[in-house]
Amino acid sequence: MIKDMVSPAPPEFVPLKGELAAKLVTPRKMILFWEVSELPEKIIELFFNCRFENLVPVVRIYDVTDIIFNGKNARHYYEITVPYQSGHWFIKGLAPNRCYTAELGVHLLDANFFPLFRSNCIQTPASTLLNGIELHRDIIQYQQYEDHPPKWVDHVSTYSYYLKSNLLEEKNG
């Protein structure tokens, strides 16, 4: 992953207090914004009895495609060391058609990750068609469905379900 630092963020990208905001800026690049605050620094220093500047601030990028993320069940993640005081960071190299969320945190002295903020989830768009391979795969799947539709299709109304009953035939007979 390659990362860049840029000039201050436009006002529409500035997150609310205590929030990590993610925004897709190109199909494969997002920007993360956070409010630089002394509160997380002081909490960590008091709770863990260590100086914040001695810790390594990192962003974890989680692939949370098709899951309900609970903080531990990501498909995979990677970390990028970031300068906490910058308040923003670009993340490049996102994979197509994936959902990502990020956490800003620090590595404690025992190498454990302690998250400070979690971002919203972003979805990257699907990749462009390469030699029509993806389109071809979708067409074959569609044709297989059209050639062999499910057997229940012939017996279902879009408004109600009909059940063949001998009892009704006996009453009307």
C-alpha positions as CSV (number, residue, x, y, z in Angstrom):
1,M,0.0,0.0,0.0
2,I,1.2,3.5,-0.9
3,K,0.3,6.4,1.2
4,D,0.3,10.2,0.7
5,M,-0.1,13.3,2.8
6,V,-1.9,16.3,1.4
7,S,-3.1,19.7,2.4
8,P,-5.9,20.3,4.9
9,A,-9.2,18.7,4.2
10,P,-12.2,20.6,2.7
11,P,-14.9,21.3,5.3
12,E,-17.3,18.7,3.9
13,F,-14.8,16.0,4.8
14,V,-14.1,17.0,8.4
15,P,-15.5,14.3,10.7
16,L,-17.6,14.9,13.8
17,K,-15.9,14.8,17.2
18,G,-14.7,11.3,18.1
19,E,-15.2,9.9,14.6
20,L,-13.1,8.4,11.9
21,A,-14.6,9.2,8.6
22,A,-13.8,7.2,5.4
23,K,-14.6,8.5,1.9
24,L,-13.9,6.9,-1.4
25,V,-12.0,9.4,-3.6
26,T,-11.3,7.1,-6.6
27,P,-12.4,3.5,-7.3
28,R,-9.2,2.2,-5.6
29,K,-8.4,4.9,-3.1
30,M,-10.0,6.2,0.1
31,I,-9.2,9.0,2.5
32,L,-9.6,8.8,6.2
33,F,-10.2,11.8,8.4
34,W,-10.2,12.1,12.2
35,E,-10.2,14.9,14.7
36,V,-6.9,15.4,16.4
37,S,-7.7,15.5,20.0
38,E,-5.8,15.3,23.3
39,L,-8.6,13.3,24.9
40,P,-7.6,9.9,23.4
41,E,-4.0,10.6,24.2
42,K,-4.7,11.4,27.9
43,I,-7.0,8.3,28.3
44,I,-4.3,6.0,26.9
45,E,-1.6,7.6,29.0
46,L,-3.7,7.3,32.2
47,F,-5.1,3.8,31.6
48,F,-1.9,2.2,30.2
49,N,0.6,4.3,32.2
50,C,2.7,5.2,29.2
51,R,3.4,8.3,27.1
52,F,1.3,8.6,23.9
53,E,4.2,9.8,21.9
54,N,6.1,6.6,22.6
55,L,3.3,4.6,21.0
56,V,2.9,3.9,17.2
57,P,-0.3,5.2,15.8
58,V,-1.7,2.9,13.0
59,V,-4.7,2.5,10.8
60,R,-6.1,-0.9,10.3
61,I,-7.9,-1.5,7.1
62,Y,-10.4,-4.3,7.4
63,D,-12.0,-6.2,4.5
64,V,-15.6,-6.7,5.8
65,T,-17.2,-7.8,2.5
66,D,-20.4,-9.8,3.1
67,I,-20.0,-10.1,6.9
68,I,-21.4,-8.3,9.9
69,F,-18.2,-7.0,11.4
70,N,-17.7,-7.5,15.1
71,G,-14.1,-6.2,15.3
72,K,-12.5,-9.6,15.1
73,N,-14.0,-11.4,12.2
74,A,-12.7,-9.5,9.2
75,R,-11.8,-11.5,6.1
76,H,-8.3,-9.9,6.4
77,Y,-6.7,-6.7,7.5
78,Y,-3.5,-4.8,7.1
79,E,-1.9,-1.9,9.0
80,I,-0.4,1.4,8.0
81,T,1.6,3.5,10.4
82,V,0.2,7.1,10.3
83,P,1.0,10.4,11.9
84,Y,-1.8,10.9,14.4
85,Q,-1.4,14.7,14.4
86,S,-2.1,15.0,10.6
87,G,-5.8,14.2,11.0
88,H,-6.1,12.4,7.6
89,W,-4.4,9.8,5.4
90,F,-4.9,8.4,2.0
91,I,-5.2,4.6,1.5
92,K,-4.4,3.4,-2.0
93,G,-4.6,-0.1,-3.6
94,L,-8.1,-1.1,-2.5
95,A,-9.4,-4.2,-4.2
96,P,-12.5,-4.0,-6.5
97,N,-15.9,-4.9,-5.3
98,R,-15.0,-5.1,-1.6
99,C,-16.3,-3.4,1.6
100,Y,-13.8,-1.8,3.9
101,T,-13.8,-0.2,7.3
102,A,-10.9,1.2,9.2
103,E,-9.8,1.7,12.8
104,L,-7.4,4.3,14.0
105,G,-5.5,3.1,17.0
106,V,-2.1,2.6,18.6
107,H,0.3,-0.3,19.2
108,L,0.9,-0.6,22.9
109,L,4.2,-1.5,24.4
110,D,3.3,-5.2,24.4
111,A,2.5,-5.0,20.6
112,N,-1.3,-5.2,21.2
113,F,-3.5,-3.0,19.0
114,F,-5.8,-0.6,20.9
115,P,-8.4,1.0,18.6
116,L,-9.4,4.6,19.2
117,F,-12.0,5.1,16.4
118,R,-13.8,3.0,13.8
119,S,-14.9,4.4,10.4
120,N,-17.9,4.0,8.4
121,C,-18.0,1.2,5.8
122,I,-17.2,2.0,2.1
123,Q,-17.8,-0.1,-1.0
124,T,-15.3,-0.1,-3.9
125,P,-16.9,-0.4,-7.3
126,A,-16.5,-3.6,-9.4
127,S,-13.5,-3.8,-11.7
128,T,-13.7,-2.9,-15.3
129,L,-14.2,-5.8,-17.6
130,L,-11.0,-7.4,-18.7
131,N,-11.4,-9.1,-22.1
132,G,-15.1,-9.7,-21.3
133,I,-14.2,-12.6,-18.9
134,E,-16.5,-11.4,-16.1
135,L,-19.3,-10.6,-18.6
136,H,-18.9,-14.0,-20.2
137,R,-19.2,-15.7,-16.8
138,D,-22.4,-13.7,-16.0
139,I,-23.9,-14.6,-19.3
140,I,-23.2,-18.3,-18.9
141,Q,-24.7,-18.2,-15.4
142,Y,-27.8,-16.4,-16.7
143,Q,-28.2,-18.9,-19.6
144,Q,-28.0,-21.9,-17.2
145,Y,-30.7,-20.3,-15.1
146,E,-32.9,-19.7,-18.2
147,D,-32.3,-23.3,-19.5
148,H,-33.1,-24.9,-16.1
149,P,-35.4,-22.6,-14.1
150,P,-36.5,-23.8,-10.6
151,K,-39.4,-26.3,-10.7
152,W,-41.5,-24.2,-8.3
153,V,-41.7,-21.3,-10.8
154,D,-44.6,-22.9,-12.7
155,H,-46.7,-23.2,-9.5
156,V,-46.3,-19.8,-7.9
157,S,-48.4,-16.7,-8.5
158,T,-46.8,-13.4,-7.8
159,Y,-49.7,-12.5,-5.5
160,S,-50.5,-15.7,-3.8
161,Y,-49.6,-19.3,-3.3
162,Y,-52.0,-22.0,-4.6
163,L,-52.2,-25.5,-3.1
164,K,-53.9,-28.3,-4.9
165,S,-56.5,-29.7,-2.6
166,N,-58.8,-32.8,-3.0
167,L,-61.1,-31.3,-0.4
168,L,-62.2,-28.4,-2.6
169,E,-62.7,-30.7,-5.6
170,E,-65.0,-32.9,-3.5
171,K,-67.1,-30.0,-2.4
172,N,-67.5,-28.6,-5.9
173,G,-68.1,-32.1,-7.4
